[in-house]
Amino acid sequence: MIEVRSPKNEKEWEEYYLLRYELLRKPLGQPRGSEKNKGDATGKHFALFLDNQLIGVSRLDTIDSSISQIRFFAVSKQHQGKGFGKQLLTGVEEWAMKNGYSKIILQARENAVKFYERNGYQSKEKTHLLFGKVQHYLMEKELF
Ligand SMILES: CC(C)(COP(=O)(O)OP(=O)(O)OC[C@H]1O[C@@H](n2cnc3c(N)ncnc32)[C@H](O)[C@@H]1OP(=O)(O)O)[C@@H](O)C(=O)NCCC(=O)NCCS
């Protein structure tokens, strides 16, 4: 069974931040703790559960009343390429639409640009180089 929802207890929050670290910060040589920032207090958090196992993470930040931004989006390594990223993205977009956002923007890592393009996002411009290593691209999608 697939579920997209916020983590709801201490164990799930620990797993959520650990997966974020393992997938998005550890490979870049960053220390534990670097996976969190102050936006975690205000962002909307989404976890993808497969048969109660947490396998995907994402955060949605408010930019203004109509625009939100996806951040920290990842699917566990052994579950990549099986459609789970698409299901997590759909869950985030459905929530954004229900909550009145008409556009989602994001900073895509170079390796993820094609994934977002397959899901209706357009690349707008080349942006920053995270930790001097990972090229990012500003992408956006009109939801309605
Ligand atoms: C990028 C990521 C989230 C994609 O999730 P995923 O579960 O592997 O993607 P899916 O299996 O749902 O793929 C959905 C679609 O995108 C395509 N796609 C996914 N990754 C792709 C890639 N690297 N190149 C080309 N197409 C890709 C799939 O072929 C599929 O297309 P389809 O709908 O036509 O079949 C995942 O690979 C990941 O977590 N990567 C490491 C962390 C990361 O880079 N996160 C993004 C930060 S901006």
The ligand as an SDF file (V2000), in Angstrom:
LIG
                    3D

 48 50  0  0  0  0  0  0  0  0999 V2000
   15.0810   12.1310   -8.8890 C   0  0  0  0  0  0  0  0  0  0  0  0
   14.2590   11.0840   -8.1430 C   0  0  0  0  0  0  0  0  0  0  0  0
   13.4720   11.7560   -7.0290 C   0  0  0  0  0  0  0  0  0  0  0  0
   13.2860   10.4030   -9.1270 C   0  0  0  0  0  0  0  0  0  0  0  0
   12.4790    9.4640   -8.4370 O   0  0  0  0  0  0  0  0  0  0  0  0
   12.2120    8.0220   -9.0670 P   0  0  0  0  0  0  0  0  0  0  0  0
   11.3150    7.2820   -8.1280 O   0  0  0  0  0  0  0  0  0  0  0  0
   13.5100    7.3980   -9.3770 O   0  0  0  0  0  0  0  0  0  0  0  0
   11.4590    8.4150  -10.4250 O   0  0  0  0  0  0  0  0  0  0  0  0
   10.2310    7.6540  -11.1040 P   0  0  0  0  0  0  0  0  0  0  0  0
   10.5640    6.1970  -11.1670 O   0  0  0  0  0  0  0  0  0  0  0  0
    8.9610    8.0240  -10.4210 O   0  0  0  0  0  0  0  0  0  0  0  0
   10.2650    8.3020  -12.5610 O   0  0  0  0  0  0  0  0  0  0  0  0
    9.1940    9.0390  -13.0800 C   0  0  0  0  0  0  0  0  0  0  0  0
    9.5050    9.3670  -14.5090 C   0  0  0  0  0  0  0  0  0  0  0  0
   10.7250   10.1360  -14.6150 O   0  0  0  0  0  0  0  0  0  0  0  0
   11.6660    9.4370  -15.4250 C   0  0  0  0  0  0  0  0  0  0  0  0
   12.9830    9.5760  -14.8050 N   0  0  0  0  0  0  0  0  0  0  0  0
   13.2990    9.4440  -13.5000 C   0  0  0  0  0  0  0  0  0  0  0  0
   14.6120    9.6490  -13.2980 N   0  0  0  0  0  0  0  0  0  0  0  0
   15.1300    9.8920  -14.5370 C   0  0  0  0  0  0  0  0  0  0  0  0
   16.4310   10.1710  -15.0170 C   0  0  0  0  0  0  0  0  0  0  0  0
   17.4830   10.2670  -14.1930 N   0  0  0  0  0  0  0  0  0  0  0  0
   16.6030   10.3680  -16.3510 N   0  0  0  0  0  0  0  0  0  0  0  0
   15.5510   10.2660  -17.2050 C   0  0  0  0  0  0  0  0  0  0  0  0
   14.2920   10.0260  -16.8020 N   0  0  0  0  0  0  0  0  0  0  0  0
   14.0800    9.8300  -15.4860 C   0  0  0  0  0  0  0  0  0  0  0  0
   11.2220    7.9940  -15.4090 C   0  0  0  0  0  0  0  0  0  0  0  0
   11.6740    7.3190  -16.5770 O   0  0  0  0  0  0  0  0  0  0  0  0
    9.7260    8.1200  -15.3700 C   0  0  0  0  0  0  0  0  0  0  0  0
    9.2270    8.4180  -16.6780 O   0  0  0  0  0  0  0  0  0  0  0  0
    7.8090    7.8080  -17.1910 P   0  0  0  0  0  0  0  0  0  0  0  0
    6.7570    8.4650  -16.3240 O   0  0  0  0  0  0  0  0  0  0  0  0
    7.7550    8.2050  -18.5850 O   0  0  0  0  0  0  0  0  0  0  0  0
    7.9110    6.3470  -16.9460 O   0  0  0  0  0  0  0  0  0  0  0  0
   15.1700    9.9720   -7.5250 C   0  0  0  0  0  0  0  0  0  0  0  0
   15.9120    9.3620   -8.5480 O   0  0  0  0  0  0  0  0  0  0  0  0
   16.1170   10.4570   -6.4500 C   0  0  0  0  0  0  0  0  0  0  0  0
   15.7440   10.5120   -5.2770 O   0  0  0  0  0  0  0  0  0  0  0  0
   17.3820   10.7980   -6.7770 N   0  0  0  0  0  0  0  0  0  0  0  0
   18.4000   11.1630   -5.8030 C   0  0  0  0  0  0  0  0  0  0  0  0
   18.0790   12.4320   -5.0380 C   0  0  0  0  0  0  0  0  0  0  0  0
   17.7970   13.6060   -5.9470 C   0  0  0  0  0  0  0  0  0  0  0  0
   18.5560   13.9020   -6.8470 O   0  0  0  0  0  0  0  0  0  0  0  0
   16.6730   14.2930   -5.6730 N   0  0  0  0  0  0  0  0  0  0  0  0
   16.2480   15.4530   -6.4630 C   0  0  0  0  0  0  0  0  0  0  0  0
   16.7570   16.6830   -5.8390 C   0  0  0  0  0  0  0  0  0  0  0  0
   16.3340   18.1160   -6.8350 S   0  0  0  0  0  0  0  0  0  0  0  0
  1  2  1  0
  2  3  1  0
  2  4  1  0
  2 36  1  0
  4  5  1  0
  5  6  1  0
  6  7  2  0
  6  8  1  0
  6  9  1  0
  9 10  1  0
 10 11  2  0
 10 12  1  0
 10 13  1  0
 13 14  1  0
 14 15  1  0
 15 16  1  0
 15 30  1  0
 16 17  1  0
 17 18  1  0
 17 28  1  0
 18 19  1  0
 18 27  1  0
 19 20  2  0
 20 21  1  0
 21 22  1  0
 21 27  2  0
 22 23  1  0
 22 24  2  0
 24 25  1  0
 25 26  2  0
 26 27  1  0
 28 29  1  0
 28 30  1  0
 30 31  1  0
 31 32  1  0
 32 33  2  0
 32 34  1  0
 32 35  1  0
 36 37  1  0
 36 38  1  0
 38 39  2  0
 38 40  1  0
 40 41  1  0
 41 42  1  0
 42 43  1  0
 43 44  2  0
 43 45  1  0
 45 46  1  0
 46 47  1  0
 47 48  1  0
M  END
$$$$
